[in-house]
């Protein structure tokens, strides 16, 4: 059998199947160990299985690596992956490292790593895809690329030391927020904080919203007050309020004072409510329009890409003012109903006033019951004067009602991926 070569950057994200063709998960990283007299040896893969849990699959259980897919024996240890001493993750730690050519021809950065399967079935690190320093002063120029074997270079950093966080952030560019959160939490703590420092505010905010609250607090405290305030500004107000509610009052007020005034006002309003009520679960930024607005104007607001799908399902029609707390709530116009009428039609002609809003003091259980009873994805939340103060969506209620460890999937382990690490 000839030597097989696979580049790790292309392997990441590939589907992993059992021998029967059932999908088990997808590849997230490759784990290697260093050797004194030869290139690093591959010991296994980090695979994401349902529930966004990252597990270890020994390379000995991999039977086939082909274009776009990996075939295993079907035996996978479902315990969460824990990196052991001496193990190095190629994507998380090796790609992006600086190396020096042993022939004295200069330096380069590792941009990809090829792993090769020998005739004996053993996988080792083979060629490195390297980028040399750029020779042009242009900010858009890149250095030339080349291939080299492991023994043709030596690392400028100590073996096992992680690469710059910038390269790791680039490799995470296509991950959804929930997947990014899970991937970050699998990193060693020091590495996690390095990557958090490098991530843009909005990207880190999206990831934090998908993490348990204790992890959110830990990361924000490590980033320092000014950066933490910037991240809180970029988070949804209800998520920011949930994080701040975990902090001591003096620390909470310091962060609120550092936030943008408009964002801080929204968060302060939410902090007045108990977290298990409609007021504590709602967002204070639903789409609010007047009865004189047209369907075309409403659809233009719904098209905003940053709007949560549940909040884009309907617009709320009120008397002025049109920022929460608004004037008196008149009713709701559903997105699907808007599609049945011409763009110039006024919203006032199609208001649905049959849906009773919930008071801000309503319990989470009551909100969940109403959403389920009437097949809704969001409900208006009003104060005692029937003014709209926000909207509570089904995802907010689910997040509250599900067990604390629902993000890890630890409570739901499939017997089809059982086994031991080895």
C-alpha positions as CSV (number, residue, x, y, z in Angstrom):
1,X,0.0,0.0,0.0
2,X,1.4,3.4,-1.0
3,X,1.9,6.2,1.5
4,X,-1.3,8.3,2.0
5,X,-1.1,12.0,2.7
6,X,-3.8,14.3,4.0
7,X,-3.5,18.0,4.9
8,X,-5.0,18.8,8.3
9,X,-6.7,22.1,7.3
10,X,-8.6,20.1,4.7
11,X,-9.4,17.3,7.1
12,X,-11.0,19.7,9.6
13,X,-14.8,19.7,9.3
14,X,-14.9,16.3,7.5
15,X,-17.7,14.0,8.5
16,X,-16.8,10.9,10.5
17,X,-18.8,7.7,9.8
18,X,-19.0,4.2,11.3
19,X,-18.7,1.1,9.1
20,X,-22.4,1.0,8.5
21,X,-22.4,4.5,7.0
22,X,-24.0,6.2,10.0
23,X,-22.6,9.7,10.7
24,X,-20.9,10.0,14.1
25,X,-19.7,13.6,14.0
26,X,-17.0,15.7,12.3
27,X,-13.3,16.2,12.7
28,X,-12.2,19.3,14.7
29,X,-8.4,18.7,15.2
30,X,-5.6,16.2,15.0
31,X,-3.6,15.2,18.0
32,X,0.1,14.4,17.8
33,X,3.0,13.7,20.1
34,X,6.6,14.9,19.7
35,X,9.5,12.5,19.2
36,X,13.2,13.2,19.8
37,X,14.5,11.6,16.6
38,X,11.7,11.9,14.1
39,X,8.6,13.9,13.1
40,X,5.6,14.0,15.5
41,X,3.4,10.9,15.5
42,X,-0.4,11.1,15.1
43,X,-2.2,9.6,18.1
44,X,-5.8,10.5,17.2
45,X,-8.5,12.9,16.2
46,X,-10.7,15.4,18.1
47,X,-14.2,14.7,16.9
48,X,-17.3,16.7,17.6
49,X,-20.3,14.4,18.1
50,X,-24.0,15.4,18.6
51,X,-24.5,17.7,21.5
52,X,-21.4,19.6,20.4
53,X,-19.2,17.4,22.7
54,X,-15.6,17.0,21.6
55,X,-14.3,13.5,22.1
56,X,-11.0,11.7,21.3
57,X,-10.8,9.0,18.6
58,X,-7.6,7.0,18.6
59,X,-6.0,6.9,15.2
60,X,-6.0,3.1,15.5
61,X,-9.8,3.2,15.2
62,X,-9.6,5.1,11.9
63,X,-9.9,2.7,9.0
64,X,-10.1,5.1,6.1
65,X,-9.4,8.8,5.4
66,X,-10.8,9.8,2.1
67,X,-11.9,13.1,0.4
68,X,-14.4,14.7,2.7
69,X,-14.9,11.8,5.1
70,X,-13.3,9.6,7.8
71,X,-14.4,6.0,8.4
72,X,-13.9,4.5,11.9
73,X,-14.5,1.2,13.6
74,X,-17.6,2.8,15.2
75,X,-16.2,2.5,18.8
76,X,-15.8,6.0,20.2
77,X,-15.2,7.0,23.8
78,X,-17.9,9.6,24.6
79,X,-16.1,11.2,27.5
80,X,-15.2,14.8,26.8
81,X,-11.7,15.2,25.3
82,X,-9.0,16.1,27.8
83,X,-5.6,16.9,26.4
84,X,-2.9,14.9,28.1
85,X,0.7,15.9,28.8
86,X,2.9,15.8,25.7
87,X,-0.1,15.9,23.3
88,X,-0.2,18.7,20.8
89,X,-3.3,19.8,18.7
90,X,-2.3,20.6,15.2
91,X,-4.9,23.2,14.4
92,X,-5.1,24.7,17.9
93,X,-1.4,24.7,18.6
94,X,0.9,23.8,15.7
95,X,-0.4,25.8,12.7
96,X,0.9,29.3,12.9
97,X,4.2,28.6,14.6
98,X,7.4,30.2,13.4
99,X,10.1,27.9,12.2
100,X,13.7,28.4,11.0
101,X,15.2,26.4,8.1
102,X,18.0,24.2,9.2
103,X,20.0,25.2,6.1
104,X,20.1,28.8,7.2
105,X,17.9,30.1,4.4
106,X,15.6,32.0,6.8
107,X,12.4,31.7,8.6
108,X,8.7,30.9,7.9
109,X,5.3,30.3,9.4
110,X,3.5,26.9,9.3
111,X,0.2,27.4,7.4
112,X,-0.7,23.7,7.1
113,X,0.5,20.3,8.1
114,X,0.3,17.1,6.1
115,X,-0.1,13.8,8.0
116,X,1.1,10.7,6.2
117,X,0.1,7.0,6.6
118,X,3.0,4.6,6.2
119,X,2.9,1.1,4.7
120,X,2.6,-0.1,8.3
121,X,-0.5,1.9,8.9
122,X,1.2,4.4,11.2
123,X,0.4,8.1,10.8
124,X,3.1,10.7,11.2
125,X,3.6,14.4,10.4
126,X,5.1,14.6,6.9
127,X,5.4,17.8,4.9
128,X,4.8,21.3,6.2
129,X,3.2,24.0,4.1
130,X,5.1,27.2,5.0
131,X,4.9,30.9,4.2
132,X,8.1,32.9,4.2
133,X,8.2,36.6,5.1
134,X,6.9,39.0,2.5
135,X,9.4,40.9,0.3
136,X,7.1,43.7,-0.7
137,X,6.1,46.7,1.4
138,X,2.5,46.6,0.2
139,X,0.0,45.9,3.0
140,X,-1.8,43.4,0.7
141,X,1.3,41.4,-0.3
142,X,2.0,38.0,1.1
143,X,5.3,36.1,1.4
144,X,6.1,33.2,-0.9
145,X,5.0,29.7,0.1
146,X,7.0,26.5,0.1
147,X,6.9,22.9,1.3
148,X,9.4,21.3,3.7
149,X,9.8,18.2,5.7
150,X,9.8,18.3,9.5
151,X,13.5,17.6,9.7
152,X,14.2,20.6,7.4
153,X,13.1,23.1,10.0
154,X,13.3,23.7,13.7
155,X,10.9,25.7,15.8
156,X,11.8,29.1,17.1
157,X,9.5,28.5,20.1
158,X,9.9,25.7,22.5
159,X,8.4,22.4,21.4
160,X,4.8,22.2,22.4
161,X,4.4,26.0,22.7
162,X,1.3,27.4,21.1
163,X,1.2,29.5,18.0
164,X,0.1,33.1,17.8
165,X,-3.6,33.4,18.7
166,X,-4.1,35.3,15.5
167,X,-3.7,32.2,13.4
168,X,-6.0,30.1,15.6
169,X,-8.7,32.8,15.4
170,X,-8.4,32.7,11.6
171,X,-9.0,28.9,11.6
172,X,-12.2,29.5,13.6
173,X,-13.6,32.1,11.2
174,X,-16.3,29.8,9.7
175,X,-17.5,28.3,13.0
176,X,-21.0,29.1,14.1
177,X,-21.2,30.9,17.5
178,X,-22.3,27.7,19.4
179,X,-19.5,25.7,17.8
180,X,-17.0,28.4,18.5
181,X,-18.0,28.5,22.2
182,X,-17.6,24.8,22.5
183,X,-14.3,24.8,20.8
184,X,-13.0,27.6,23.0
185,X,-14.0,25.8,26.2
186,X,-12.0,22.7,25.1
187,X,-8.8,24.8,25.0
188,X,-6.4,25.0,27.9
189,X,-7.4,28.0,30.1
190,X,-4.3,30.1,29.2
191,X,-4.9,29.4,25.5
192,X,-8.6,30.2,25.8
193,X,-7.8,33.6,27.2
194,X,-5.2,34.3,24.5
195,X,-7.7,33.6,21.8
196,X,-10.4,35.6,23.6
197,X,-8.1,38.6,23.6
198,X,-7.6,38.2,19.8
199,X,-11.3,37.7,18.8
200,X,-13.2,40.8,17.7
201,X,-15.7,42.1,20.2
202,X,-18.8,41.0,18.3
203,X,-17.4,37.5,17.6
204,X,-16.5,36.9,21.2
205,X,-19.8,38.3,22.4
206,X,-21.7,35.8,20.1
207,X,-19.6,32.9,21.6
208,X,-20.1,34.0,25.2
209,X,-23.8,34.0,24.7
210,X,-23.6,30.3,24.0
211,X,-21.5,29.5,27.2
212,X,-22.6,28.7,30.7
213,X,-22.8,31.8,32.9
214,X,-19.9,30.9,35.1
215,X,-17.6,30.5,32.1
216,X,-18.9,33.9,30.8
217,X,-18.0,35.6,34.1
218,X,-14.6,33.9,34.3
219,X,-13.6,35.1,30.8
220,X,-14.9,38.6,31.2
221,X,-13.1,39.0,34.5
222,X,-9.9,37.8,32.9
223,X,-10.2,40.3,30.1
224,X,-10.2,43.4,32.3
225,X,-13.0,45.9,32.9
226,X,-12.7,48.0,29.7
227,X,-12.6,45.1,27.3
228,X,-15.4,43.4,29.3
229,X,-17.6,46.4,29.0
230,X,-17.0,46.4,25.2
231,X,-18.0,42.8,25.0
232,X,-21.1,43.4,27.1
233,X,-22.1,46.3,24.7
234,X,-21.9,43.8,21.8
235,X,-24.0,41.1,23.6
236,X,-27.8,41.0,23.5
237,X,-29.1,43.0,26.4
238,X,-30.8,40.0,28.1
239,X,-27.6,37.9,27.9
240,X,-25.5,40.8,29.2
241,X,-28.0,41.2,32.1
242,X,-27.7,37.5,32.9
243,X,-23.9,37.8,33.1
244,X,-24.0,41.0,35.2
245,X,-26.5,39.5,37.6
246,X,-23.8,36.9,38.6
247,X,-21.4,39.7,39.7
248,X,-21.2,41.6,43.0
249,X,-23.1,44.8,42.9
250,X,-20.1,47.1,43.0
251,X,-18.4,45.3,40.2
252,X,-21.6,45.3,38.2
253,X,-22.0,49.0,38.5
254,X,-18.4,49.6,37.5
255,X,-19.0,47.7,34.3
256,X,-22.3,49.4,33.6
257,X,-20.7,52.8,34.0
258,X,-18.1,51.7,31.3
259,X,-20.7,50.5,28.9
260,X,-22.3,52.7,26.2
261,X,-25.1,54.7,27.9
262,X,-27.9,53.3,25.7
263,X,-26.8,49.7,26.1
264,X,-26.3,50.2,29.8
265,X,-29.8,51.6,30.2
266,X,-31.3,48.6,28.5
267,X,-29.4,46.2,30.7
268,X,-30.3,48.1,33.9
269,X,-34.0,47.9,32.9
270,X,-33.7,44.1,32.7
271,X,-31.8,43.8,36.0
272,X,-34.9,45.1,37.8
273,X,-36.8,41.9,37.0
274,X,-36.3,38.5,38.5
275,X,-34.5,36.2,36.1
276,X,-37.3,33.7,36.2
277,X,-39.9,36.2,34.9
278,X,-40.9,37.4,31.4
279,X,-39.2,40.7,32.3
280,X,-35.9,38.9,33.1
281,X,-36.1,36.8,30.0
282,X,-37.2,39.4,27.4
283,X,-35.2,41.5,25.0
284,X,-35.9,45.2,25.2
285,X,-35.2,45.7,21.5
286,X,-38.1,44.1,19.4
287,X,-39.2,45.6,16.1
288,X,-41.7,48.4,17.0
289,X,-43.6,50.4,14.3
290,X,-46.7,52.6,14.1
291,X,-50.0,51.6,12.4
292,X,-49.2,54.1,9.6
293,X,-46.0,52.2,8.6
294,X,-46.2,50.1,5.5
295,X,-45.4,46.4,4.9
296,X,-42.4,47.5,2.8
297,X,-41.0,49.4,5.8
298,X,-41.6,46.5,8.1
299,X,-39.9,44.0,5.8
300,X,-36.9,46.3,5.4
301,X,-36.4,46.2,9.2
302,X,-36.9,42.4,9.3
303,X,-34.1,42.0,6.7
304,X,-31.5,43.2,9.1
305,X,-29.1,40.3,9.2
306,X,-28.2,40.7,12.9
307,X,-31.8,40.3,14.0
308,X,-32.7,37.1,15.8
309,X,-35.0,34.9,13.7
310,X,-37.6,34.6,16.5
311,X,-37.8,38.4,16.8
312,X,-38.0,38.8,13.0
313,X,-41.2,36.6,12.9
314,X,-43.4,39.6,13.9
315,X,-43.5,43.4,14.4
316,X,-45.2,45.1,17.3
317,X,-47.5,48.0,16.6
318,X,-47.9,50.7,19.3
319,X,-48.7,54.3,19.9
320,X,-45.8,56.7,20.1
321,X,-43.1,56.6,21.4
322,X,-41.7,53.7,19.4
323,X,-38.8,52.7,21.7
324,X,-39.4,50.7,24.8
325,X,-41.2,51.5,27.0
326,X,-43.5,52.5,24.1
327,X,-46.9,53.9,23.9
328,X,-49.9,51.6,24.4
329,X,-49.5,48.3,22.5
330,X,-52.1,47.9,19.7
331,X,-51.2,44.4,18.5
332,X,-48.9,42.3,16.4
333,X,-48.4,41.9,12.7
334,X,-46.9,38.5,11.7
335,X,-44.2,38.2,9.0
336,X,-46.2,35.5,7.2
337,X,-49.3,37.7,7.0
338,X,-47.2,40.6,5.6
339,X,-46.2,38.4,2.7
340,X,-49.9,38.0,1.6
341,X,-50.4,41.8,1.1
342,X,-49.0,44.4,-1.3
343,X,-45.9,46.4,0.0
344,X,-47.8,49.7,0.3
345,X,-50.5,48.3,2.7
346,X,-50.5,49.9,6.1
347,X,-49.8,47.7,9.1
348,X,-52.8,49.1,10.9
349,X,-55.1,47.2,8.5
350,X,-53.7,43.8,9.5
351,X,-53.1,44.0,13.3
352,X,-53.6,40.8,15.2
353,X,-55.0,41.9,18.6
354,X,-56.1,38.4,19.7
355,X,-52.8,37.6,21.3
356,X,-52.8,38.7,24.9
357,X,-49.4,40.2,26.0
358,X,-47.8,38.9,29.2
359,X,-47.0,41.2,32.2
360,X,-43.3,41.6,33.0
361,X,-43.9,39.7,36.2
362,X,-45.3,36.6,34.5
363,X,-43.3,33.4,35.4
364,X,-41.2,31.6,32.8
365,X,-43.5,28.6,33.1
366,X,-46.5,30.8,32.2
367,X,-44.7,32.2,29.2
368,X,-43.7,28.7,28.0
369,X,-47.3,27.5,28.4
370,X,-48.6,30.4,26.2
371,X,-46.0,30.0,23.5
372,X,-46.8,26.3,23.3
373,X,-50.6,26.7,23.5
374,X,-50.7,29.2,20.6
375,X,-47.7,27.9,18.5
376,X,-45.9,31.2,18.9
377,X,-42.1,32.0,18.8
378,X,-42.4,35.3,20.7
379,X,-44.7,37.2,23.0
380,X,-45.1,40.9,23.8
381,X,-44.3,41.9,27.3
382,X,-46.1,44.9,28.8
383,X,-46.1,47.0,32.0
384,X,-49.1,47.9,34.1
385,X,-50.0,50.7,31.7
386,X,-50.1,48.2,28.7
387,X,-46.9,49.8,27.3
388,X,-44.6,47.4,25.4
389,X,-41.4,46.9,27.4
390,X,-39.9,44.0,25.4
391,X,-40.5,40.7,23.8
392,X,-39.7,37.2,25.1
393,X,-38.8,34.6,22.5
394,X,-39.0,30.8,22.6
395,X,-35.2,30.4,22.7
396,X,-34.9,32.5,25.8
397,X,-37.5,30.3,27.5
398,X,-35.9,27.1,26.5
399,X,-32.5,28.4,27.7
400,X,-34.1,29.0,31.1
401,X,-36.1,25.7,31.3
402,X,-33.4,23.3,30.1
403,X,-30.9,21.8,32.6
404,X,-27.7,23.8,33.3
405,X,-25.6,21.3,31.4
406,X,-27.7,21.2,28.2
407,X,-25.0,22.8,26.1
408,X,-22.6,20.0,26.8
409,X,-25.0,17.2,25.9
410,X,-23.6,15.2,28.9
411,X,-27.1,14.1,29.8
412,X,-27.7,12.4,26.4
413,X,-25.1,9.9,25.5
414,X,-25.8,7.6,22.6
415,X,-24.8,4.0,23.0
416,X,-23.9,3.8,19.4
417,X,-20.7,5.7,20.1
418,X,-19.5,3.9,23.2
419,X,-16.0,2.6,23.8
420,X,-12.8,3.5,25.5
421,X,-9.8,5.7,24.7
422,X,-7.0,3.7,23.4
